[in-house]
Amino acid sequence: MNSPRRTQAILVAIHDPVLHPEAMHIAAATGRPIVDSTSPADVARHWNRASAVLLDAEMAGNLTNDRRRDRIFLLGSDPGPADYRAAMTIQAEQALLLPAQTAELLTALGRDDGRTASVNRGSGTVIGVLGVAGGVGVSTIAVALARRRATGNPAVLIDAVPGSGGLDLLVGAEDVPGARWPDLGFTRGAVAAEDVVAALPAMGDNLFVLSAARSLVADPFVLEPAVVKTAVVSLMEGERPMDVVVDLQAGAITEEVVPVLDHLVVVVPAEVRAVAAAVSQLQELKRHQVQVSVVLRHRGWSGLDVAEVERILSTPVIAEVGTIARLPKTAEMHGLTGALPRSLVLVSDAITAELKVGA
């Protein structure tokens, strides 16, 4: 019986028409499935899920390896020379010439050393939620999504907004004992995922919250971008499947965290100025090669409908969220602790459906 890793595909992203059939022949010889595409969207979707990536210099020039995955092989045609500059830029494991170095490539692809998309990467999903404006319900959607994800794998909800006051308040976990940002050692580097989860406030058996601390004593702790990224990466590298939902706002932390996300949900108000702002923001996000979904938020009067927003953004809207009666009072008094409103369930499930499409 094949090991689970043999079910992981090899991603072949090669423009060169001479090199492409050589690479496909070698990939097929491994017995693994093959994803053959030069579409940026397809490459981004499979980049961190594939067992290995085969690409040429032209493709490498359009990509980044922000998540520092291994088993990337930059291929060129014999007699070369190999493009070592492109290989260094994309952090390729090797730069090889075909067909001369076919045997070396087959040996490397046949190595089953457990390092695939990233070192010790678990099988959970990391999802960020970001608004193009304030007051659009990003935290509410993040909480709802984390709660829904926690019905399967354990899920960690991360408050990555400096000065937010603490997302644990919205979850109703303000009195639950456990570590907050200043209590964990991420400023000194990675911490074992199991140790992090064991220290965090728990809401039931499967939902854990990493949030800000509140104290009357002056605290020198500052939530830095590198600290948030280290926390996310630490949780990703746990041994058991775990989902991570990150509440984000525009700024340095988001720039640092987006490259390590599997999926980014962008919440856009159905208003002319907000949608106009979203155009440039979505273009900027594309350089990170992360899959992006748009949720349309109706707050009060909306100037645009779904079709208009999709046309302006050139991106499908996967769900809409309107004003939810009594939710502000409920959240203020008790947090989102009871049954989730149907609209929040629907948007969370729409996001989950997008994850399955991109898998």
C-alpha positions as CSV (number, residue, x, y, z in Angstrom):
1,M,0.0,0.0,0.0
2,N,1.3,3.5,-0.8
3,S,2.2,5.8,2.0
4,P,0.0,8.9,2.4
5,R,2.7,11.1,1.0
6,R,2.5,9.3,-2.3
7,T,-0.9,10.8,-2.8
8,Q,0.6,14.3,-2.9
9,A,0.9,15.7,-6.3
10,I,4.0,17.1,-8.1
11,L,3.4,20.6,-9.3
12,V,4.8,21.2,-12.8
13,A,4.9,24.9,-13.7
14,I,7.0,25.2,-16.8
15,H,6.5,27.6,-19.8
16,D,9.4,26.2,-21.9
17,P,7.7,24.0,-24.6
18,V,10.9,21.9,-25.0
19,L,11.5,21.4,-21.3
20,H,7.8,20.8,-20.4
21,P,7.5,17.2,-21.8
22,E,10.8,16.2,-20.2
23,A,9.5,17.4,-16.8
24,M,6.1,15.7,-17.3
25,H,7.8,12.4,-18.2
26,I,9.9,12.5,-15.0
27,A,7.0,13.5,-12.8
28,A,4.9,10.7,-14.2
29,A,7.7,8.2,-13.4
30,T,7.4,8.9,-9.7
31,G,3.8,7.5,-9.6
32,R,2.5,10.6,-8.0
33,P,-0.5,12.7,-9.3
34,I,0.6,15.7,-11.4
35,V,-0.7,19.2,-11.3
36,D,0.3,20.8,-14.6
37,S,-0.3,24.5,-14.9
38,T,1.3,27.9,-15.4
39,S,-1.8,29.7,-14.2
40,P,-0.7,32.0,-11.2
41,A,-4.0,31.1,-9.5
42,D,-3.4,27.3,-9.9
43,V,0.2,27.5,-8.9
44,A,-0.7,29.6,-5.8
45,R,-3.4,27.1,-4.8
46,H,-1.1,24.1,-5.0
47,W,2.2,25.7,-4.0
48,N,2.2,24.5,-0.4
49,R,0.2,21.3,-1.0
50,A,2.4,19.6,-3.6
51,S,5.1,17.1,-2.7
52,A,7.5,19.0,-5.0
53,V,7.6,21.9,-7.5
54,L,9.2,21.7,-10.9
55,L,9.5,25.1,-12.6
56,D,11.6,26.9,-15.1
57,A,13.3,30.3,-14.9
58,E,10.5,32.1,-16.7
59,M,8.0,30.8,-14.1
60,A,10.3,31.4,-11.2
61,G,10.5,35.1,-12.2
62,N,6.8,35.5,-11.5
63,L,6.8,33.7,-8.1
64,T,8.0,34.2,-4.5
65,N,8.8,31.6,-1.9
66,D,7.8,33.6,1.1
67,R,6.8,30.5,3.0
68,R,10.2,28.9,2.3
69,R,8.8,25.6,1.2
70,D,11.4,23.0,0.2
71,R,11.6,20.5,-2.7
72,I,11.6,23.2,-5.4
73,F,13.6,22.2,-8.5
74,L,14.5,24.8,-11.1
75,L,14.9,23.1,-14.5
76,G,16.7,24.1,-17.6
77,S,17.4,22.5,-21.0
78,D,20.7,20.7,-21.6
79,P,23.5,22.0,-22.3
80,G,22.6,24.9,-20.1
81,P,24.0,26.8,-18.2
82,A,21.6,26.5,-15.3
83,D,20.1,29.7,-14.1
84,Y,21.5,29.8,-10.6
85,R,20.5,33.3,-9.9
86,A,16.8,32.4,-10.5
87,A,17.3,29.3,-8.3
88,M,18.7,31.4,-5.4
89,T,15.8,33.9,-5.8
90,I,13.1,31.2,-5.5
91,Q,15.2,29.3,-2.9
92,A,15.3,26.2,-5.1
93,E,16.8,23.0,-3.7
94,Q,18.6,22.3,-6.9
95,A,19.0,23.7,-10.4
96,L,19.1,20.8,-12.9
97,L,19.5,20.5,-16.6
98,L,17.4,18.0,-18.6
99,P,17.8,15.4,-19.9
100,A,21.4,15.2,-18.6
101,Q,20.4,15.2,-14.9
102,T,17.2,13.2,-15.2
103,A,18.5,10.6,-12.8
104,E,19.4,13.2,-10.1
105,L,15.9,14.7,-10.4
106,L,14.2,11.3,-10.1
107,T,16.3,10.5,-7.0
108,A,15.4,13.8,-5.4
109,L,11.7,13.3,-6.2
110,G,11.7,9.8,-4.8
111,R,13.1,10.9,-1.5
112,D,10.4,10.5,1.1
113,D,11.9,12.4,3.9
114,G,8.7,13.9,5.3
115,R,9.5,17.5,4.3
116,T,7.0,18.6,1.7
117,A,5.3,22.0,1.6
118,S,7.1,23.3,4.7
119,V,9.0,21.7,7.5
120,N,6.7,19.6,9.7
121,R,3.7,21.4,8.3
122,G,0.5,20.0,9.9
123,S,-2.7,19.3,7.9
124,G,-4.8,22.1,9.3
125,T,-5.7,25.3,7.5
126,V,-4.6,28.9,8.2
127,I,-7.3,31.5,7.3
128,G,-6.9,35.3,7.7
129,V,-9.9,37.7,7.8
130,L,-9.2,41.3,6.8
131,G,-11.4,44.3,6.2
132,V,-10.8,47.0,3.7
133,A,-12.3,49.5,6.2
134,G,-13.0,49.6,9.9
135,G,-16.3,48.6,11.4
136,V,-17.2,46.0,8.8
137,G,-17.5,43.0,11.3
138,V,-14.1,41.4,10.6
139,S,-13.8,40.2,14.2
140,T,-17.3,38.9,14.3
141,I,-16.8,36.9,11.1
142,A,-13.4,35.6,12.4
143,V,-15.1,34.4,15.6
144,A,-18.0,32.7,13.7
145,L,-15.5,31.1,11.3
146,A,-13.3,29.8,14.2
147,R,-16.4,28.4,16.0
148,R,-17.5,26.6,12.9
149,R,-14.1,25.2,12.1
150,A,-13.8,24.0,15.7
151,T,-16.7,21.6,15.1
152,G,-14.1,19.5,13.2
153,N,-10.4,20.0,14.0
154,P,-9.3,22.0,17.0
155,A,-9.2,25.6,16.1
156,V,-7.1,28.5,17.4
157,L,-8.5,32.1,17.0
158,I,-5.7,34.6,16.9
159,D,-6.2,38.3,17.7
160,A,-3.6,40.0,15.5
161,V,-4.9,43.6,15.9
162,P,-2.7,45.7,18.2
163,G,-4.7,47.6,20.7
164,S,-7.8,45.7,20.0
165,G,-8.8,45.4,23.6
166,G,-8.8,41.6,23.4
167,L,-10.8,39.3,21.1
168,D,-11.4,37.0,24.1
169,L,-14.1,39.5,25.0
170,L,-16.1,38.8,21.9
171,V,-15.8,35.1,22.4
172,G,-16.9,35.4,26.0
173,A,-13.5,34.1,27.3
174,E,-12.4,37.2,29.3
175,D,-12.7,35.3,32.6
176,V,-11.3,32.0,31.3
177,P,-7.8,31.3,32.7
178,G,-5.0,30.9,30.2
179,A,-2.1,32.7,28.5
180,R,-2.4,35.9,26.5
181,W,0.1,37.4,24.1
182,P,2.6,38.7,26.7
183,D,2.6,35.4,28.5
184,L,3.9,33.3,25.6
185,G,7.5,33.2,24.4
186,F,7.2,34.0,20.8
187,T,9.6,37.0,21.0
188,R,12.3,34.4,21.5
189,G,11.3,32.2,18.6
190,A,9.0,29.3,17.8
191,V,7.1,27.5,20.6
192,A,5.7,23.9,20.2
193,A,2.1,24.0,19.0
194,E,1.0,21.5,21.7
195,D,2.5,23.8,24.4
196,V,0.8,26.8,23.0
197,V,-2.6,25.2,22.8
198,A,-2.3,23.8,26.3
199,A,-1.6,27.3,27.7
200,L,-4.4,29.1,25.9
201,P,-8.0,29.9,27.2
202,A,-10.3,27.2,25.9
203,M,-13.9,27.6,24.9
204,G,-15.2,24.0,25.0
205,D,-13.0,21.2,23.9
206,N,-11.9,22.5,20.5
207,L,-11.7,26.3,20.4
208,F,-8.7,28.1,21.8
209,V,-8.1,31.9,21.8
210,L,-4.8,33.8,21.6
211,S,-5.7,37.4,22.5
212,A,-4.5,40.5,24.1
213,A,-4.0,41.0,27.9
214,R,-5.6,43.7,29.9
215,S,-3.8,45.1,32.9
216,L,-3.8,48.2,35.0
217,V,0.0,47.9,35.2
218,A,2.1,49.4,32.4
219,D,3.1,46.5,30.1
220,P,6.1,47.0,27.8
221,F,4.8,44.2,25.5
222,V,4.1,45.3,21.9
223,L,2.5,43.0,19.4
224,E,5.1,43.0,16.6
225,P,4.5,41.5,13.2
226,A,7.3,38.9,13.6
227,V,5.7,37.7,16.9
228,V,2.4,37.1,15.2
229,K,4.0,35.3,12.3
230,T,6.0,33.1,14.7
231,A,2.8,32.2,16.5
232,V,1.0,31.2,13.3
233,V,4.0,29.2,12.0
234,S,4.4,27.4,15.4
235,L,0.7,26.3,15.3
236,M,1.0,25.2,11.7
237,E,3.9,22.9,12.6
238,G,2.0,20.9,15.2
239,E,1.7,17.1,14.9
240,R,-2.1,17.0,14.9
241,P,-4.5,18.7,12.5
242,M,-5.3,22.2,13.7
243,D,-7.1,25.2,12.0
244,V,-6.0,28.7,12.7
245,V,-8.1,31.8,12.1
246,V,-6.4,35.2,12.3
247,D,-8.2,38.4,12.8
248,L,-6.3,41.0,10.8
249,Q,-6.3,44.7,10.0
250,A,-4.3,46.5,7.3
251,G,-0.7,47.2,8.4
252,A,2.7,45.6,9.0
253,I,1.3,42.5,10.8
254,T,-0.9,41.7,7.8
255,E,2.0,42.1,5.4
256,E,4.0,39.7,7.6
257,V,1.2,37.1,8.1
258,V,-0.4,36.9,4.7
259,P,2.4,34.9,3.1
260,V,1.9,32.1,5.6
261,L,-1.9,31.9,5.1
262,D,-3.7,29.2,3.1
263,H,-6.6,31.5,2.5
264,L,-7.5,35.2,3.0
265,V,-11.0,36.4,3.4
266,V,-11.4,40.1,2.6
267,V,-14.5,41.8,3.9
268,V,-15.7,44.7,1.6
269,P,-18.5,47.1,2.4
270,A,-20.9,47.5,-0.5
271,E,-20.1,51.2,-0.8
272,V,-18.4,53.1,-3.6
273,R,-15.4,54.4,-1.8
274,A,-14.7,51.1,0.0
275,V,-14.9,49.1,-3.2
276,A,-12.7,51.5,-5.0
277,A,-10.1,51.1,-2.1
278,A,-10.5,47.3,-2.4
279,V,-9.3,47.3,-6.0
280,S,-5.8,48.4,-5.1
281,Q,-5.7,46.3,-2.0
282,L,-6.6,43.1,-3.8
283,Q,-4.0,43.8,-6.5
284,E,-1.4,44.2,-3.8
285,L,-2.5,41.0,-2.1
286,K,-2.1,39.0,-5.3
287,R,1.7,39.3,-5.1
288,H,1.6,37.0,-2.0
289,Q,0.1,34.2,-4.1
290,V,-2.5,33.5,-1.5
291,Q,-6.1,32.4,-2.4
292,V,-8.4,35.3,-1.7
293,S,-12.2,35.3,-1.2
294,V,-14.4,38.4,-0.9
295,V,-17.3,38.7,1.5
296,L,-19.6,41.7,0.8
297,R,-20.8,43.6,3.9
298,H,-24.0,45.6,3.8
299,R,-24.1,48.1,6.7
300,G,-27.0,50.5,6.5
301,W,-27.5,51.7,3.0
302,S,-25.4,50.0,0.3
303,G,-24.5,51.8,-2.9
304,L,-23.5,48.7,-4.9
305,D,-24.9,45.3,-5.5
306,V,-23.0,42.0,-5.9
307,A,-22.8,42.1,-9.7
308,E,-21.4,45.6,-9.6
309,V,-18.8,44.7,-7.0
310,E,-17.7,41.6,-8.8
311,R,-17.3,43.6,-12.0
312,I,-15.2,46.3,-10.3
313,L,-13.1,43.9,-8.3
314,S,-12.9,41.2,-11.0
315,T,-13.3,38.8,-8.1
316,P,-16.4,36.7,-7.2
317,V,-18.3,37.5,-4.0
318,I,-18.7,34.3,-2.1
319,A,-21.2,35.6,0.6
320,E,-23.0,38.6,1.8
321,V,-23.6,39.8,5.4
322,G,-26.1,42.4,6.4
323,T,-26.9,44.0,9.7
324,I,-27.9,41.4,12.2
325,A,-30.7,42.5,14.6
326,R,-29.7,42.5,18.3
327,L,-26.2,41.1,17.5
328,P,-24.4,44.3,18.7
329,K,-26.2,44.2,22.1
330,T,-25.7,40.5,22.5
331,A,-22.0,40.7,21.6
332,E,-21.5,43.6,24.0
333,M,-23.3,41.9,26.9
334,H,-22.4,38.2,26.5
335,G,-20.0,37.8,23.5
336,L,-20.8,35.4,20.7
337,T,-21.5,32.5,23.0
338,G,-24.9,31.3,22.0
339,A,-26.1,29.9,18.8
340,L,-24.6,31.8,15.8
341,P,-27.0,33.8,13.7
342,R,-27.9,32.1,10.5
343,S,-26.1,34.7,8.3
344,L,-22.8,34.1,10.2
345,V,-23.2,30.4,9.8
346,L,-23.8,30.8,6.0
347,V,-20.8,33.1,5.5
348,S,-18.6,30.7,7.5
349,D,-19.7,27.7,5.5
350,A,-19.2,29.6,2.3
351,I,-15.6,30.3,3.3
352,T,-15.2,26.6,4.1
353,A,-16.6,25.7,0.7
354,E,-14.0,27.9,-0.9
355,L,-11.2,26.1,1.0
356,K,-12.5,22.8,-0.4
357,V,-12.5,24.2,-4.0
358,G,-8.9,25.4,-3.6
359,A,-7.7,22.2,-2.1
